[in-house]
Amino acid sequence: MPNFKITLEYDGSRYAGWQAQKSKFPTLQETIEKVLRRILREKVKLIGSGRTDAGVHALGQVANFKTNSKIPLEKLQRALNGLLPADISVTKIGEAAKDFHSRFSAKSKTYRYTILNRPYRSAFLRKGAYFYPYLLDLKLMQKEARVLLGKHDFKSFCASASSVKDTVRTIKRISVKHFIPNTEHRTLNLITVEIEADGFLYNMVRNIVGTLVEIGRGRFPEGSTKKVLRLKNRKLAGPTAPARGLALLKVKY
Amino acid sequence: MPNFKITLEYDGSRYAGWQAQKSKFPTLQETIEKVLRRILREKVKLIGSGRTDAGVHALGQVANFKTNSKIPLEKLQRALNGLLPADISVTKIGEAAKDFHSRFSAKSKTYRYTILNRPYRSAFLRKGAYFYPYLLDLKLMQKEARVLLGKHDFKSFCASASSVKDTVRTIKRISVKHFIPNTEHRTLNLITVEIEADGFLYNMVRNIVGTLVEIGRGRFPEGSTKKVLRLKNRKLAGPTAPARGLALLKVKY
């Protein structure tokens, strides 16, 4: 059966995540599958590159599905965007190799975490950023983040509820930046943490950000990242930063 | 009585505008006045620099009010942001001259209109941009916009329902730009129209944008702006572009 790759943008605020066991909120996967079924008139299994959590967003989530339908791709994209809720958008669609699997074929993923760091909140970024009103030492956060680069056992940054055995991952890129949108919105004062890795543990980005924020605020001393990493104990890392600041930016194959 | 100037950010989606006669939706003015009254324990009249319409946003709306309260400004700002709904934020507050009037003292205002110009919609910019999926000729729109620069009778771009007599205004700056956010969000493809003027007629920005879009799409021929301006007839201009793309950026004093 022909295999299709779709790239998705979504505002995760309203969803129980990509996939959920039991929840009163809809999941992204079931919402999109339902619309695909309606358009293609057959049951479709949508495989996502990974399960984004409840409230987490995506600018470049990738998923794939197989179908025998002969519908032209452009028409399929238009139909999907016509029928999907306004907080989900299909930005790209294309035929993929028969053995392409959005999860197993992925070489790396990039997440971005956005912190609104100013004394007063934003009327616009309510669901797209973590509002943190206290001064953060950006330089120190950058220095501490660099320690995480490379192959490490990230057990300290993995949710304790996770049952995964192998907690070794490779961070290929980590950047902590002052992000100034090129608009009149000069007062926004955003700090973004972008992490590209070959894989992520449960809550890994949010736990890393939570730790960097504690360091930036001065509640954890310099050198904490290294120490937390070495001791392999979730209790030593900072709190889990809120889901609303997190977005899956890109999946590389 | 001491006079205070506040700068506001708001997502106008949920409001009947800054001020409205009758509406089942709240207005921004009454929402903020209510909170001021609660904090200052006296009735306060809030004067806005202008009435943004229902659904129109602001990044830099300015308003002023008089009070005898001795509350420190920083504390007042914190209290306001603590009690106001999440879609309104006070970004600045300061004491102003006794005769400062947010509307009459204004030298110019700047509005920005945002168009999302790509074939598929955005999961995020649902309320902050006008989604226009057809190709627009940016260069031609820029050329046609320049015609509006300077002092003109903008009657053609004024809502016909308006009762205003003097329809002459001066546009100090008008720019039509490709706006590429400096993020991974490269696919956004936004077009922004920014207009600074000494004053605006009712629906003036939205009618100018509606006209420029018709020109950019090729439905109005080159030279239309000049012709529409000269003939002083609202019926010749393009349709009123939707409120959700419009934001009051700045008020200069």
Interface residues (C-beta under 8 A of the other chain):
Chain A: E9 Y10 D11 H57 L59 G60 Q77 R78 N81 A86 D87 I88 S89 V90 T91 T110 R112 Y120 R121 S122 A123 F124 R126 G128 F179 I180 P181 N182 T183 E184 H185 T187 L249 K250
Chain B: E9 Y10 D11 H57 L59 G60 Q77 R78 N81 A86 D87 I88 S89 V90 T91 T110 R112 Y120 R121 S122 A123 F124 R126 G128 F179 I180 P181 N182 T183 E184 H185 T187 L249 K250
